[in-house]
Amino acid sequence: MQPVLTVPTTSAAVNFRRSAILAAVLGGVSLLMTGLLGHVVLGLFGCVGLGLGALNSWLVQRSVVQFATSTAPNKKRRFTLSVLGRLGLVTVLALACALAVQPAGLGVFAGLAVFQLLMLGAASLPLVKELRQS
């Protein structure tokens, strides 16, 4: 019989804080590296993308808490509209940066992608620790 895997519960706030700190450090390093290569604007837009990713994740957490605590009859509709609005806003801002300052503005998309990878890594860290112990 296989042992039952128990995943330790960690709060989303801890995962977010860990990801935000790592994103800030990574943003600083990328800004330094792109500056040394003569592409400071690309590094700045990468940092903007990391910031947009952090903002999006923070808004996701707020939205989920509001959904869970709401007793309104149309809470699913409000939640869906907030998701679409948030993703639409992030997309419009990223596209505006990418189109306004070409090609360095594409760094926003790189920053968004890197932040999402950081969030996935932070969320899966407790699971990996549990798997190593068993």
C-alpha positions in Angstrom: 0.0 0.0 0.0 1.3 3.4 -1.0 1.6 6.1 1.7 -0.8 8.9 1.5 0.8 12.1 0.4 -0.1 15.1 2.5 0.6 18.4 1.0 1.3 21.1 3.5 -1.0 24.1 3.2 0.7 27.4 2.7 -1.0 30.7 2.4 -1.2 32.4 -0.9 0.2 35.5 0.7 3.4 33.7 1.5 3.7 32.4 -2.0 3.0 35.9 -3.4 5.5 37.6 -1.1 8.2 35.0 -2.0 7.5 35.5 -5.7 7.5 39.3 -5.4 10.8 39.5 -3.6 12.4 37.1 -6.1 10.9 39.1 -9.0 12.4 42.4 -7.5 15.8 40.8 -7.2 15.5 39.3 -10.7 14.3 42.6 -12.1 17.3 44.4 -10.6 19.7 41.8 -12.0 18.1 41.9 -15.4 18.3 45.7 -15.4 22.0 45.6 -14.5 22.7 43.0 -17.2 20.7 44.7 -20.0 22.4 48.0 -18.9 25.8 46.5 -19.3 24.8 45.2 -22.8 23.5 48.7 -23.7 19.8 47.9 -23.7 18.6 49.6 -20.5 15.1 50.3 -21.9 14.6 46.5 -22.5 15.5 45.9 -18.9 13.1 48.6 -17.7 10.2 47.1 -19.7 11.1 43.7 -18.3 10.7 45.2 -14.8 7.4 46.7 -15.9 6.3 43.2 -16.9 7.4 41.8 -13.6 5.4 44.5 -11.9 2.3 43.9 -14.0 2.6 40.2 -13.1 2.8 41.0 -9.4 -0.1 43.4 -9.7 -2.2 40.8 -11.5 -1.4 38.1 -8.9 -2.3 40.5 -6.0 -5.6 41.4 -7.7 -6.3 37.7 -8.3 -5.9 37.0 -4.5 -8.2 39.9 -3.7 -10.8 38.7 -6.2 -10.8 35.2 -4.9 -11.2 36.4 -1.3 -14.1 38.6 -2.3 -15.7 35.7 -4.2 -15.3 33.3 -1.3 -16.8 35.7 1.2 -19.5 37.2 -0.9 -23.1 36.3 -0.3 -24.4 38.2 -3.4 -26.7 36.1 -5.7 -24.7 37.1 -8.8 -21.2 36.5 -7.4 -20.1 34.2 -10.2 -21.0 36.8 -12.8 -19.1 39.5 -10.9 -16.1 37.2 -10.5 -16.1 36.4 -14.2 -16.3 40.0 -15.1 -13.5 40.9 -12.7 -11.3 38.2 -14.2 -12.0 39.4 -17.8 -11.5 43.0 -16.8 -8.2 42.4 -15.1 -6.8 40.2 -17.9 -8.0 42.7 -20.4 -6.3 45.6 -18.6 -3.0 43.7 -18.2 -3.1 42.7 -21.9 -3.9 46.3 -23.1 -1.0 47.7 -21.0 1.4 45.1 -22.2 0.4 45.6 -25.9 0.6 49.4 -25.5 4.2 49.1 -24.2 5.1 46.7 -26.9 3.7 48.8 -29.7 4.8 52.2 -28.3 8.5 51.3 -27.9 9.6 48.7 -30.4 11.4 46.3 -30.0 12.3 47.0 -26.3 8.6 47.1 -25.3 8.4 43.3 -25.8 10.3 43.0 -22.6 7.0 43.5 -20.8 5.8 40.1 -22.1 9.0 38.5 -21.0 8.5 40.0 -17.5 5.0 38.8 -17.3 6.0 35.3 -18.3 8.9 35.2 -15.8 6.6 36.3 -13.0 4.1 33.6 -13.8 7.0 31.0 -13.7 8.1 32.4 -10.3 4.5 32.1 -9.0 4.3 28.5 -10.2 7.6 27.7 -8.6 6.7 29.3 -5.3 3.3 27.5 -5.2 4.9 24.1 -6.0 7.8 24.4 -3.5 5.9 22.9 -0.6 4.8 20.0 -2.7 8.4 19.3 -3.8 9.6 19.4 -0.2 6.9 16.9 0.8 7.8 14.6 -2.1 11.5 14.6 -1.1 10.6 13.7 2.5 8.5 10.7 1.6 
